[in-house]
Amino acid sequence: MTLFDTGMPSSVDEPRCVVFGEMLVDVFHDRLVPGGAPFNVAMHLAGLGLRPHLISRLGHDEEAQYLRVAAQRTGLSLAGLQLDRSRSTGRVEVVEDADGHHFRILQDQAYDHIDADGACASAARYVGGRSTWLYSGTLVLRSPAPRASLTKLRASLAHRSYVDLNWRDAGTAPADALDALRGTNVLKVSDEEQMQLLAWSDLPCVAGSGRPHLGERSTALRTLLRGLGVEGLLVTHGALGATAWNGDGECIASSPAAPVARLVDTVGAGDAFSAMALAQLMLGLGVEELLPRATAFAASICGLRGALPDEPGFYDRWRMDAPVPLADAPVAAALGSLER
């Protein structure tokens, strides 16, 4: 049994994952770009040959149609999406200047109103009584409705949880973000977010000068993880690679970053890491195999403009053979039927 053991008979059942959270567009001055960490993760999982179930909420507008078309690139099913006739599809306005990119995350978007009953009903149909992984971030939890939806989902599904903190200043309050991490099986953070979590919990956070080494121990991390009931921690260290920690605050795996042949930008690298890590967890692979492949996949995304590839052929070299044949992923021609 590995640290991140799925506890699921992946050799018997088709691996399943419910992805919960925001689906939005990043609005640049000259173009739209698909966005939202959960949408990026779901797209990657579909591209890798798995069949995730994305739960989010879109408006009735051009941005929603743009995202539906984008989902067709990997055959990502949109059967779990909800329609909102009174609110807009999520938007993040991106301002580019000499100092880089600045983001304005708009409030009261469709994804801020994900309906709990609809989310649970669609997830139950997808899971069909089997165990699943449940992926979530924290931006969507800035509003009461999605917080209630995720709480109800967690209570209704037999699952193991993967949470990417992915915290934004304009997003969820720190107290709500910490609450969302309680009882998590696998928590993923960047090294900066790790220090942020320790600071929120009034624990010492000393910034290191390099990637932690195998066997290193941290009393502060042990206190943090035990206090939150987190089983395992994945930490990305940018160009230095990634590490994995158990709930006792011991570094049990450490991997250098993969080389980037041609760096374009780092947008979406963390989402790519999470998607590949989650795909391997779904297939029952251990953390020693997980880190090198996840860091390499994240590095490959850094060679693209934006968080997602334009061509589905990008995934050919990354697709993993599942233990059992996977059902064909339906092409997303329309949204689910739920309207509220």
Buried (B, 14 or more C-beta within 10 A) or exposed (E): EBBBBBEBEBEEBBBBBBBBBBBBBBBBEEEBBBBBBBBBBBBBBBBBBBBBBBBBBBBBBEBBEBBBEBBEBBBBBBBBBBBBEEBBBBBBBBEEEEEEEEEEBBEEBBBBBBBBEBBBBBBEEBBEEBBBBBBBBBBBBBBEBBBBBBBBBBEBBEBBBBBBBBBBEEBBEBEBBBBBBEEBBBBBBBBBBBBBBBEBBEBEBEEEEEBBEEEBEBEBBBBBBEEBEBBBBBBBBBEBBBBBBBBEBBBBBBBBBBEBEEEEBBBBBBBBBBBBBBBBBBBBBBBEEBBBBBBBBBBBBBBBEBBBBEEBEBBEEBEBEBBEEEEEBEEBEEBBEBEE
